[in-house]
Amino acid sequence: MNDLLSQATAASLHEGLPYWIFWFLLSLIVLLLLFILLRDKDLRRRLSLALAGANRRMQKKRLQLRLSREKRRKIILCRGIGRTVWGGKIAPERFGPSFDRLGRFEAEITARHAALQAINDEISGAKTRVEDAKKKRRGPAASAANDEERTFKRRIRDLERKSKAERRRLRESSREKSREYERLGALADEMRLEHEDLPEFYARIDKVNRAVLSVIDKIEKLG
């Protein structure tokens, strides 16, 4: 087909034939292909199978994306339950270990925030000293001012590395706390703990569970 189209195009462009001849030839090519397709049952079957397979893969991909979204919704709902249980100190006798871990995470996060603030304050102070040293370079103590500027610039670089490391540890602590919320929420959902703040969460989780099962069933049917 590509060869035929190339020949038709060449005839139209290089030999100066009218455009209607090009379209006429193109129409003949299309009709010829349709004729071949209509007469060749095996070709039609293979084409049909290829299109069906592509459609099935596309449907499966969409369903898998939907399944991922539904699972993500459930995680968010479980974290919401966990925060509610922890914030209200609901049934501490049942969730003692989780409460202990969350308490440690909160203390750790608070300490890291304080450490990060102290580092940032020290960086600000060092930057002020650098600016002061720059002003002194114009005076009689220029050499000492240069040494002082270099010293505080090195200090700033060290502090910025510490700040970056502390932010990384803070993010990890926050992630661990979120995972603990999720575990606590999943446990409360499994137990269906009775509390006035929880029924709405349970109803939404039930809806998500039904959606997950429906999507899984459709994926399995596609094979």
C-alpha positions as CSV (number, residue, x, y, z in Angstrom):
1,M,0.0,0.0,0.0
2,N,2.8,2.4,0.9
3,D,4.4,1.7,-2.5
4,L,1.2,2.4,-4.3
5,L,0.6,5.6,-2.4
6,S,4.2,6.7,-3.2
7,Q,3.7,5.9,-6.9
8,A,0.5,7.9,-6.9
9,T,2.0,10.8,-5.2
10,A,5.0,10.8,-7.5
11,A,2.7,10.7,-10.5
12,S,0.8,13.7,-9.2
13,L,3.7,15.8,-8.1
14,H,6.5,15.0,-10.5
15,E,4.6,14.4,-13.7
16,G,2.3,17.4,-13.1
17,L,-0.9,15.3,-13.2
18,P,-4.0,16.9,-11.8
19,Y,-4.9,16.3,-8.2
20,W,-8.1,14.6,-9.1
21,I,-6.1,11.8,-10.7
22,F,-4.2,11.3,-7.4
23,W,-7.4,11.1,-5.4
24,F,-8.9,8.8,-8.0
25,L,-5.9,6.4,-7.7
26,L,-6.1,6.6,-4.0
27,S,-9.8,5.7,-4.0
28,L,-9.0,2.7,-6.3
29,I,-6.4,1.6,-3.8
30,V,-8.8,1.8,-0.9
31,L,-11.5,0.0,-2.8
32,L,-9.0,-2.7,-3.7
33,L,-8.0,-3.2,-0.1
34,L,-11.7,-3.4,0.9
35,F,-12.3,-6.0,-1.8
36,I,-9.4,-8.1,-0.6
37,L,-10.6,-7.8,3.0
38,L,-14.2,-8.8,2.1
39,R,-13.0,-11.9,0.2
40,D,-10.3,-13.0,2.7
41,K,-12.1,-14.6,5.7
42,D,-8.9,-15.5,7.4
43,L,-7.6,-11.9,7.1
44,R,-10.9,-10.6,8.5
45,R,-10.7,-13.0,11.4
46,R,-7.1,-12.1,12.3
47,L,-7.9,-8.4,12.0
48,S,-11.0,-8.9,14.3
49,L,-8.9,-10.8,16.8
50,A,-6.2,-8.1,16.8
51,L,-8.7,-5.3,17.3
52,A,-10.5,-7.3,20.1
53,G,-7.2,-8.0,21.8
54,A,-6.2,-4.3,21.7
55,N,-9.6,-3.3,23.0
56,R,-9.4,-5.9,25.8
57,R,-5.9,-4.7,26.8
58,M,-7.2,-1.1,26.9
59,Q,-10.2,-2.0,29.0
60,K,-7.9,-4.0,31.4
61,K,-5.6,-1.0,31.7
62,R,-8.4,1.3,32.6
63,L,-9.8,-1.1,35.1
64,Q,-6.3,-1.5,36.7
65,L,-6.0,2.3,37.0
66,R,-9.5,2.4,38.6
67,L,-8.5,-0.4,41.0
68,S,-5.4,1.6,42.1
69,R,-7.6,4.7,42.7
70,E,-10.1,2.7,44.8
71,K,-7.3,1.1,46.9
72,R,-5.8,4.6,47.4
73,R,-9.2,5.9,48.6
74,K,-9.4,3.0,51.1
75,I,-5.9,3.9,52.4
76,I,-7.0,7.6,52.9
77,L,-10.2,6.5,54.7
78,C,-8.2,4.2,57.0
79,R,-5.9,7.0,57.8
80,G,-8.9,9.2,58.6
81,I,-10.2,6.6,61.0
82,G,-6.8,6.3,62.6
83,R,-6.5,10.0,63.1
84,T,-10.0,10.1,64.6
85,V,-9.4,7.2,67.0
86,W,-6.0,8.7,68.0
87,G,-7.3,12.2,68.3
88,G,-10.3,11.2,70.4
89,K,-8.2,8.6,72.4
90,I,-11.0,6.1,71.6
91,A,-10.7,2.7,73.2
92,P,-7.0,3.0,74.4
93,E,-7.3,-0.4,76.0
94,R,-7.7,-2.0,72.6
95,F,-5.2,0.1,70.7
96,G,-2.5,0.6,73.3
97,P,0.5,-0.4,71.1
98,S,-0.6,1.8,68.3
99,F,-1.2,4.7,70.7
100,D,2.3,4.2,72.1
101,R,3.9,4.3,68.6
102,L,1.9,7.3,67.6
103,G,3.0,9.1,70.8
104,R,6.6,8.4,70.0
105,F,6.2,9.6,66.4
106,E,4.6,12.8,67.5
107,A,7.4,13.5,70.0
108,E,10.0,12.7,67.4
109,I,8.4,15.0,64.8
110,T,8.1,17.8,67.3
111,A,11.8,17.4,68.2
112,R,12.8,17.4,64.6
113,H,10.8,20.5,63.9
114,A,12.6,22.2,66.8
115,A,16.0,21.0,65.5
116,L,15.3,22.2,62.0
117,Q,14.2,25.6,63.3
118,A,17.4,25.9,65.3
119,I,19.5,25.0,62.2
120,N,17.7,27.6,60.1
121,D,18.1,30.2,62.7
122,E,21.8,29.5,62.8
123,I,22.0,29.7,59.0
124,S,20.3,33.1,59.1
125,G,22.8,34.3,61.7
126,A,25.8,33.0,59.7
127,K,24.5,34.8,56.6
128,T,24.3,38.1,58.6
129,R,27.9,37.6,59.7
130,V,28.9,37.1,56.0
131,E,27.3,40.3,55.0
132,D,29.0,42.1,57.9
133,A,32.4,40.7,56.8
134,K,31.8,41.9,53.3
135,K,31.4,45.4,54.6
136,K,34.6,45.2,56.6
137,R,36.6,44.2,53.5
138,R,36.7,47.8,52.5
139,G,38.4,48.8,55.7
140,P,41.9,48.4,57.1
141,A,41.1,44.9,58.4
142,A,40.3,43.5,54.9
143,S,42.4,40.3,55.4
144,A,40.7,39.3,58.6
145,A,37.3,40.1,57.1
146,N,38.1,37.8,54.1
147,D,39.0,35.0,56.5
148,E,35.9,35.6,58.5
149,E,33.7,35.6,55.4
150,R,35.2,32.2,54.2
151,T,34.7,30.7,57.7
152,F,31.1,31.6,57.8
153,K,30.4,30.5,54.3
154,R,31.8,27.1,55.1
155,R,29.6,27.1,58.2
156,I,26.6,27.9,56.1
157,R,27.3,25.0,53.7
158,D,27.7,22.6,56.7
159,L,24.4,23.8,58.2
160,E,22.6,23.5,54.9
161,R,23.7,19.9,54.7
162,K,22.4,19.3,58.2
163,S,19.1,21.1,57.3
164,K,18.6,18.9,54.3
165,A,19.3,15.7,56.3
166,E,17.0,16.9,59.1
167,R,14.2,17.6,56.5
168,R,14.7,14.1,55.1
169,R,14.4,12.5,58.5
170,L,11.3,14.6,59.3
171,R,9.6,13.4,56.1
172,E,10.3,9.8,57.0
173,S,8.9,10.3,60.5
174,S,5.8,11.8,59.0
175,R,5.4,8.9,56.6
176,E,5.8,6.4,59.5
177,K,3.2,8.3,61.4
178,S,0.8,8.1,58.4
179,R,1.4,4.4,58.0
180,E,0.6,3.9,61.7
181,Y,-2.6,5.9,61.2
182,E,-3.5,3.5,58.4
183,R,-2.7,0.4,60.4
184,L,-4.8,1.7,63.3
185,G,-7.7,2.7,61.0
186,A,-7.7,-0.7,59.3
187,L,-7.8,-2.4,62.7
188,A,-10.7,-0.3,63.9
189,D,-12.5,-0.9,60.6
190,E,-12.0,-4.7,61.0
191,M,-13.3,-4.6,64.5
192,R,-16.1,-2.1,63.5
193,L,-15.5,-0.2,66.7
194,E,-18.6,1.6,67.8
195,H,-18.3,5.3,68.2
196,E,-20.3,8.2,67.0
197,D,-17.5,9.6,64.8
198,L,-16.9,6.4,62.9
199,P,-20.1,5.2,61.1
200,E,-19.6,7.5,58.1
201,F,-16.1,6.2,57.6
202,Y,-17.4,2.6,57.7
203,A,-20.1,3.4,55.1
204,R,-17.5,4.9,52.7
205,I,-15.1,2.0,53.2
206,D,-17.9,-0.5,52.4
207,K,-18.7,1.4,49.2
208,V,-15.0,1.3,48.2
209,N,-14.8,-2.4,49.0
210,R,-17.7,-3.1,46.8
211,A,-16.1,-1.1,44.0
212,V,-12.8,-3.0,44.4
213,L,-14.5,-6.4,44.2
214,S,-16.5,-5.3,41.1
215,V,-13.4,-4.1,39.3
216,I,-11.4,-7.3,40.2
217,D,-14.3,-9.4,38.9
218,K,-14.3,-7.4,35.6
219,I,-10.5,-7.8,35.3
220,E,-10.7,-11.6,35.8
221,K,-13.4,-11.9,33.2
222,L,-11.2,-10.1,30.7
223,G,-8.5,-12.7,31.3
